[in-house]
Amino acid sequence: MPDGDRDLVYYYSRERRSSRMQQGLHEEKRKKFGPFKVTLAGRANIMLFLSIIMICAMFALGSRITAQQSIRLGGNTIEMSIVQEEGLTLIGIAKKAPRSGEVYLGAVDITVSPAEADDGSRVFLYSIFFNPLDSETYSIPLPFAGSDFYVTLKAGEEQRSMRVNAKQ
């Protein structure tokens, strides 16, 4: 008789196999595990989970601390920071020109005001000049103290504003 005409007989019985299992294995098999319970099932898994959480928290904290605030103005990348040293508040402006393309060269008007002063009564005006260099750095002392400022840069017809926080 050819093999295709016969029905295959299986000798596997789940009930018979389950009846020979130990009682503890029966209980473990009946439990339903969710993804969170499986993640925290053992000591090694808990340590791995906590390590991942700590690494994510360190990256988030590190990016908040070292984040430079930058904008694009006239093709140049401008990074701004406010630094407080020995009772003096400075605004640092670093210009980086791109490797190729058009960039703005000329006078840049800077307006700085504290974020706490909503009425706009305290405003500091200053002008700098962008030269045809790859990078330039300016440090300008501010006449008022604070930790949070609005800074506006105007180069020709282009104007950019941003909020800059002070670094202690």
Stockholm file with secondary structure:
# STOCKHOLM 1.0

chainA/1-168         MPDGDRDLVYYYSRERRSSRMQQGLHEEKRKKFGPFKVTLAGRANIMLFLSIIMICAMFALGSRITAQQSIRLGGNTIEMSIVQEEGLTLIGIAKKAPRSGEVYLGAVDITVSPAEADDGSRVFLYSIFFNPLDSETYSIPLPFAGSDFYVTLKAGEEQRSMRVNAKQ
#=GR chainA/1-168 SS CCGGGSCCCCCCCHHHHHHTSCHHHHHHHHCCCCHHHHHTSSHHHHHHHHHHHHHHHHHHHHHHHHCCEEEEETTEEEEEEEEEETTEEEEEEEEECCSSSCCCCEEEEEEEEESSCTTCCCCEEEEEEECSSSEEEEEEECSSCCSEEEEEEEETTEEEEEEEEEEC
#=GC SS_cons         CCGGGSCCCCCCCHHHHHHTSCHHHHHHHHCCCCHHHHHTSSHHHHHHHHHHHHHHHHHHHHHHHHCCEEEEETTEEEEEEEEEETTEEEEEEEEECCSSSCCCCEEEEEEEEESSCTTCCCCEEEEEEECSSSEEEEEEECSSCCSEEEEEEEETTEEEEEEEEEEC
//
